[in-house]
Amino acid sequence: MLRSEENSSTCAGSTVFKDDRKQAYLNPEGADRPLFSPIPAATLDNARRYRLGRLRATMKEWDCSALLLYDPVNIRYAFDCSNMSIWTMHNPSRCALILADGPAIMFEFEGSEHVNNGLPSIDEIRTSKSFLFFTAGNLVEERMKAWADEIADIVKPHCRSGRIAVDRLEPAPAAELKSRGFTLLDGQELAERARTIKSPEEIELMRWTIRVCEAGMARMYEVSEPGRTEREIWAELHFENARSGGEWLETKLLTAGRRTNPWYQECSDYVIQRGEMISFDTDMIGPYGYCADLSRSWTCGHVAMNAKQKELYAAARDQIEHNLSIIRPGMTFREFNEKSWRIPDKYVPYRYTLAAHGTGMADEWPGIPLHPDFDEDFSGTIEESMVLNIESLIAEDGSESIKLETQAMVTARGVERLDTFPWEIL
């Protein structure tokens, strides 16, 4: 929202332009206080039961007797336990094993077994047998065989078909399981298909993550003043997420001025000038492990956009609003593509290649390409209770980029936006 000098306030010798609509997203008890979740314990427990049930139902559809998960996002979905999530993304040393007709077992990093106490989805907690080269060195093969023996001993009494799904294994441990008579299925696809349909409780948890994200965006808005660096503004989102119980940010996508084009540059120590466009994508994994993936663009100092900025912003809004308006449950990806907003030729070289994507505990399937990139063989159907993010990136040769994105739940009648942080007024 554009503010005049008369409506501005002065702080520490610099002019701070404020938008009351955006300030409203800060904690009403004071911006210096974190947000505290109002989610009842029963809501969380219902979400946990639902998610494990979704995984087991999908396993049965696949005739899959066991599901072995190393991806910390999938483990969080299954059991709602998190422990050193970023570290274990590149050091796979804890895992979840779910039997279709048996127990759900958490293999936890040694010394951390207690972090899973009280989680209702876990039937048994064991210490994980790690075979990381980092800690095993020349003993990797020996430890890997002991790990595979333990998995086989648990699974075989429950495994009629010999089919087990795994989401992330390097060639050597996969070969160890195969040598014990198992057929390996793609556990990542299984997990993402299960994660696609959200329960009402999951939506409630996601709404809270979005609430925290929008409080962080309001902080970013308040400090978007001349003389600030991109990193300084981006840090406000980290701060709000961390102090309100969130997890991490998947990217560092905030840039300003000419650094917005081409897209996908990470935030830097670039000092932003008045009137330059600030564009960002939150990619925030927040409280309860859910993702708030929102994008906005505004001018530094919140001054009036110039003619080119207005043109680009209006096109981005048109894309978002049009693509939101056409979504219906039962629509195939091909139908969505055929009806989707057509990006003008001058913007095509700088486009975002996705028109929409699924969102849950991270960005997830389906990723529906923008029409210039759509493959006619790409199949699937939009279903009720999916959460889809609608994307727009608009730029042309020599211009800044406008990045907008909204998060919406598919309903029986269309979509319901889950975020409400205001767009800019042109």
Buried (B, 14 or more C-beta within 10 A) or exposed (E): BBBEEEEBEEEEEEBBBBBEBBEBBBBEEEEEEBBEBEBEEEBBBBBBBBBBEBBBEBBEEBEBBBBBBBBBBBBBBBBBBBBBBEEBBEBBBBBBBBBBEBEBBBBBBEEBBEBBEEBEBBEEBBEBBBBEEEEBEEEBEEBBBEBBEBBBEBBBEBBEEBBBBBBBBEEEBBBBBEEBEBEBBEBBBBBBBBBBBBBEBBBBBBBBBBBBBBBBBBBBBBEBBBEBBBBBBBBBBBBBBBBBBBBBBBBBBBBBBEBBBEBEBEBBEBEBEEBBBBBBBBBBBBBBBBBBBBBBBBBBBBBEBEEEBBBBBBBBBEBBBBBBEBBBBEBEBBBBBEBBBEBEEEBEEBBBEBBBBBBBBBBBBBBBBBBEBBEEEBEBBBEBBBBBBBBBBBBBEEBBBBBBBBBBBBBEEBBEEBBEBBBBEE
